[in-house]
Amino acid sequence: DAKTTQPPSMDCAEGRAANLPCNHSTISGNEYVYWYRQIHSQGPQYIIHGLKNNETNEMASLIITEDRKSSTLILPHATLRDTAVYYCIVRVVSNYQLIWGAGTKLIIKP
Amino acid sequence: DAGVIQSPRHEVTEMGQEVTLRCKPISGHDYLFWYRQTMMRGLELLIYFNNNVPIDDSGMPEDRFSAKMPNASFSTLKIQPSEPRDSAVYFCASSDRGQNSPLHFGNGTRLTVT
């Protein structure tokens, strides 16, 4: 499975959009990009996933570049409760082995 | 939807003792996963089940670890005998049928072996 690269930490002001980048330059055609987050002392929480088209749900938007080598997770109006570690994962549809990296620690500041 | 339920939330035991962690997946989910999280190694998949049958246990670290799923609503992860290096947070997750379905995680069991 392809690996991902994320910045170790980011800050964002409350109320602003948080843009979290992820590099997955070796992604294969059958691998999806998934985003999860983990708030302290809780289990990982699914956010969104996509293959090649941009996706949006009630939590976030996912922008995938045309060459699929990178993506950006966008939290449109960050709140203090969005402070968490965000994981970008690429996943082969037929394989449940998710390769979890170190993620990005996002800190939302008032 | 109550989500994935794990118990206990915290477990402290002495080296050599048997430890049993429990998980109730989301009703209707066909897949169940056990993960372990440590600072050093991050999140690791230990084993997963499909329709109560173990599919891949290649992540189980040693024979001291065993997992069962006697029915669709219950699974256990047992460590016997436990060792200090087993100290970690153990997560259970489930997903419904469909290989593209996201995983839903419980809040984990924090295990400390002294």
HADDOCK unambig.tbl for C-alpha pairs under 7 A between the chains (distance, minus, plus):
assign (segid A and resid 42 and name CA) (segid B and resid 107 and name CA) 4.74 0.50 0.50
assign (segid A and resid 42 and name CA) (segid B and resid 108 and name CA) 6.99 0.50 0.50
assign (segid A and resid 43 and name CA) (segid B and resid 91 and name CA) 6.87 0.50 0.50
assign (segid A and resid 43 and name CA) (segid B and resid 105 and name CA) 5.40 0.50 0.50
assign (segid A and resid 43 and name CA) (segid B and resid 106 and name CA) 5.51 0.50 0.50
assign (segid A and resid 43 and name CA) (segid B and resid 107 and name CA) 4.42 0.50 0.50
assign (segid A and resid 43 and name CA) (segid B and resid 108 and name CA) 6.14 0.50 0.50
assign (segid A and resid 44 and name CA) (segid B and resid 105 and name CA) 5.97 0.50 0.50
assign (segid A and resid 45 and name CA) (segid B and resid 104 and name CA) 6.74 0.50 0.50
assign (segid A and resid 45 and name CA) (segid B and resid 105 and name CA) 6.70 0.50 0.50
assign (segid A and resid 46 and name CA) (segid B and resid 102 and name CA) 6.55 0.50 0.50
assign (segid A and resid 46 and name CA) (segid B and resid 103 and name CA) 6.84 0.50 0.50
assign (segid A and resid 46 and name CA) (segid B and resid 104 and name CA) 6.81 0.50 0.50
assign (segid A and resid 93 and name CA) (segid B and resid 99 and name CA) 5.54 0.50 0.50
assign (segid A and resid 93 and name CA) (segid B and resid 100 and name CA) 5.63 0.50 0.50
assign (segid A and resid 94 and name CA) (segid B and resid 99 and name CA) 5.89 0.50 0.50
assign (segid A and resid 97 and name CA) (segid B and resid 45 and name CA) 6.83 0.50 0.50
assign (segid A and resid 100 and name CA) (segid B and resid 43 and name CA) 6.09 0.50 0.50
assign (segid A and resid 102 and name CA) (segid B and resid 42 and name CA) 6.93 0.50 0.50
